Amino acid sequence: MRQGRLLPLIVSCALFIESMDSTAIATSLPMMARDLGTDPIALKLALTAYLLALSVFIPVSGWIADRFGARTTFMSAIGVFLLGSLACAACHSLETLVAARFVQGMGGALMVPVGRLVLLRAIPKSELVDALSWLTIPALMAPMFGPPLGGFITTYFHWRWIFGINLPMGLLGIVLAWRYIPDLREDVQPLDWRGFALSGFGLAAAMFGFSTLGRHMVSTPVAAVCLVAGLLALAGYGVHARSHPHPLLDLRLFHRETFRAGVLGGGVFRVGIGAIPFLLPMMLQLGFGLDPLHSGLLTFASAIGAIFMKTIASRVLRRFGFRDVLWINALVCAAMLAGYGLFRASTPHALIIGVLIVAGCFRSLQFTAINALSYAQVEQAAMSQAASLAGMMQQFSLALGVAVAGYALQIVGAIAQRPATAAANFGPAFAIVGAISALSVWMMFRLPADAGAEMAGRAQAGKEIAEPKAQQRPAT
C-alpha cells in the first residue's frame, strides 16, 4: 500500500478512538447525569473539558513533536488518552468526570494534531486532499458505530463500560505507529513558556468561566471572574506574540488569506456544528422520550453520509473550486442544522435518518474543504505552527458550540417559563446554532476564485505557494 494511504490509515486509529469515545458519550449523557445526580445541562462540562484540554495543549503539540520526534509523541499521546479513559470509567461525580476528561484531552491534544502533522510533512500537497479523505474514512466509522454501541451499553449494561471500547484500537495504533510512522522532527527554538502560560491559562479560564456561568460547579461571580481573567490573558498573549521572536502561536499566519478563511471562517462554522453532539441526543432522549439505544440508532446516520462524501470530496473540489463549494455548502449545512429543530416525537424515524444522512454528507464536504484550504499557502517550515494554531482554533470552536447550545436551551426555557430540556426548546436552540454556522459564509465568499487551486488539482494551481506580501513585512 502506498504511503499516501498507509499513513492516513494508521493515523486514523487515533481519530477512531477519539471519535468513538466522544460519540458514544454524547448518546449516554442523560443517563450519566441521572447516575451522577446532576443536571443534564451540566454534563456539557464533560464535553467541554475534553475540548478545552485540546485547546490548551494543542499549541505545544508541534514543538513537542519536533523536539522528541513525531512517532514517540504520537505513541505516548495514545497512551495518555487510554489512561484518561480508564479514569473516566472509575469516576463517581461530575467533578471527577470533568477532571478525567481533561486528562483524556491532554492525550488527544498531541495524538490527533501530531498525526495530521505527519501527513502534512510526508505527503505532497497535490495528494493531500486524497490523503485527508483516506484519513477520515476509518475515523468516520467511529461516529457510525459509536452512538448505537454507546446506547446499547448504556441501556443494557452501564455507561462506564463505554470508556473501555477504545482500548483495543488504541493499542493497535501504538503498535502500527512503532512500525510505520516516520520519526520526523525539526530543529526547534526554545519553547515560549510565557506564551504557553498566557494562552493556556487564557483559553482554560475563559472557556471554564463561560461554560459555568449557568451555575454549574462554581458560583456565578467565580465564573465571571474566570471569564474576565481568561480574556485578559488572551489579550496579553496577543501583545506578547508581537514582540517574541518565536511565539508559541504565530498569529502572523492569519495574514495568509486561505489560512484566515479556513481557520477563522471554519471556526465560526464549527461553533454551530459543535452543538450537535450535545443537542441531538438530548432532544431525542429527554425531549422525545427515546432510550439511549434507539437514540444512538438514529444519530449514527450522519456518519453514513459523511463516509460517502469523503470518497468524492476531491472530485467535487476539483470541479467547482474551494470558494464556491465553501460558501454555498455552508448555507446548506446551516439550513439543515436549523432544520433539526423541526423534528418532533411523531416524526417518522425513517425521515429523521434520511435527513441526518444528507446533512452528514454536506457537513463532511465542508470539513474536508476547510481542513485542506487552511494549508494552501503554508510552506513546509511553517506547517508545525499552522497545524497547532488551526487545531487549537478548531477545538475551541467546538467547545464553544457545546457551551452555546447549553445556554440556548436555558435561555429559551427561561423565556418560555419551562424546563430547559423541554421538547419545545430544542427547535429555537437549533435555529440559533444554525444561524451561527451561517455567519461563516461572509469569509468564504470573499476568497478569490482560484483559492487553493493546487490542492484541488485545478489548472490554475501554483500561485498560492508563494509567500504573501504581508508575510514579507515585519509584524507590527
ZIBELJO-V903267 format. One record per helix or strand of 2 or more residues. SS is the DSSP state (h for helix, s for strand). FROM is the first residue (numbers start at 1). TO is the last residue. If there is no record, write none. Layout:
SS,FROM,TO
SS,FROM,TO
This chain:
h,3,36
h,40,58
h,61,68
h,70,89
h,94,122
h,125,156
h,159,164
h,167,180
h,193,211
h,220,243
h,251,255
h,257,273
h,276,287
h,292,299
h,301,310
h,313,320
h,322,342
h,349,373
h,380,416
h,425,438
h,441,445
h,453,456
h,463,465
h,469,472
